């Protein structure tokens, strides 16, 4: 197996999972302020994502992929709003369990990880170009 091709494949798998992570974070942020539509209903529940390492049999490389997109089962916050259609008898409305600060931290981390994989991919590409130049 070409080691420079391996670099590209490993970096691409890393970029793929970080892209999926950014999508989950974006969905969470977009729904951070949602509430239930009707009394007794639940608002948007924060999504979580986890990765796993696996052996790609075709290339023989250890790669990474999305293992699961799950739900955060932490409790919903309550807000007093007796005029809301989803308010209970005490006037409390459940609001999403998304913490925007946590999501921004996750977004930054995913962005940095994506960038690191992209730099790895570019370094491999440059090395391949240098090798081709040497063979001329």
Order of alpha helices (4+ residues) and beta strands (2+ residues): alpha-beta-beta-beta-beta-alpha
